[in-house]
Amino acid sequence: MDKAAEIYGVLKPKGIFPGEFDVLIGATALTHKMVVVTNNENHYEGMKRHFSLDVRNWMKKPENHESENIIHYNHEEAEEQK
């Protein structure tokens, strides 16, 4: 909860108002040095910019600088193979 309060304390004066659950998810990820995997990257933009939160979109292919151990599932290719 301390990290969530810190996030609110930094973002609110800047006019950035992420959702309560997004702040809790981001705070948990930052506290435990985890990655947030979402298709709603814009929900975490303030935390990404001001706290270096690692946010990845599961719908996009990983860029070259990201981990090679990430496997991208392409739903459209899977449907075509059926």
C-alpha positions as CSV (number, residue, x, y, z in Angstrom):
1,M,0.0,0.0,0.0
2,D,2.9,2.3,0.6
3,K,4.0,2.2,-3.0
4,A,0.4,2.8,-4.2
5,A,0.2,5.9,-1.9
6,E,3.5,7.1,-3.4
7,I,2.2,6.6,-6.9
8,Y,-0.9,8.7,-6.1
9,G,1.2,11.3,-4.4
10,V,3.4,11.8,-7.5
11,L,0.8,11.4,-10.3
12,K,-2.1,13.3,-8.8
13,P,-0.4,16.7,-8.7
14,K,0.7,16.2,-12.3
15,G,-3.0,15.7,-13.3
16,I,-2.5,12.0,-14.0
17,F,-5.4,10.0,-12.5
18,P,-5.0,6.2,-13.2
19,G,-7.7,3.9,-12.0
20,E,-7.5,2.6,-8.4
21,F,-7.0,-1.0,-9.5
22,D,-4.4,0.0,-12.1
23,V,-2.4,1.8,-9.3
24,L,-2.6,-1.3,-7.1
25,I,-1.5,-3.6,-9.9
26,G,1.3,-1.2,-10.8
27,A,2.4,-0.8,-7.2
28,T,2.5,-4.6,-6.7
29,A,4.6,-5.0,-9.9
30,L,7.0,-2.3,-8.8
31,T,7.3,-3.7,-5.3
32,H,8.1,-7.2,-6.5
33,K,10.1,-6.2,-9.6
34,M,7.5,-7.7,-11.9
35,V,6.2,-6.9,-15.4
36,V,2.7,-5.7,-16.0
37,V,1.3,-7.5,-19.1
38,T,-1.8,-5.8,-20.5
39,N,-3.5,-4.7,-23.6
40,N,-4.3,-1.4,-21.9
41,E,-0.9,0.2,-21.9
42,N,-2.3,3.7,-21.7
43,H,-3.7,2.9,-18.2
44,Y,-0.1,2.5,-16.9
45,E,1.6,5.4,-18.9
46,G,2.0,7.6,-15.9
47,M,3.6,4.9,-13.8
48,K,5.7,3.8,-16.8
49,R,7.0,7.4,-17.3
50,H,7.5,8.4,-13.6
51,F,8.3,5.1,-11.9
52,S,9.9,3.1,-14.8
53,L,7.2,0.5,-14.6
54,D,7.8,-2.3,-17.1
55,V,4.7,-2.7,-19.1
56,R,4.3,-5.1,-22.0
57,N,1.3,-5.5,-24.4
58,W,0.5,-9.2,-24.9
59,M,-1.2,-8.4,-28.2
60,K,2.0,-6.9,-29.8
61,K,5.1,-8.8,-30.9
62,P,8.1,-8.2,-28.6
63,E,10.6,-5.7,-29.8
64,N,14.2,-6.9,-30.3
65,H,15.4,-5.4,-27.0
66,E,12.9,-7.4,-25.0
67,S,13.5,-10.8,-23.6
68,E,14.0,-13.6,-26.2
69,N,12.1,-15.9,-23.8
70,I,8.8,-14.2,-24.5
71,I,6.6,-16.2,-26.8
72,H,4.0,-14.3,-28.7
73,Y,0.8,-16.0,-29.5
74,N,-0.7,-14.8,-32.8
75,H,-4.4,-15.5,-32.5
76,E,-5.0,-14.7,-36.2
77,E,-2.4,-17.2,-37.4
78,A,-3.8,-19.8,-35.1
79,E,-7.3,-19.3,-36.5
80,E,-5.9,-19.6,-40.1
81,Q,-4.3,-22.9,-39.3
82,K,-7.6,-24.5,-38.1
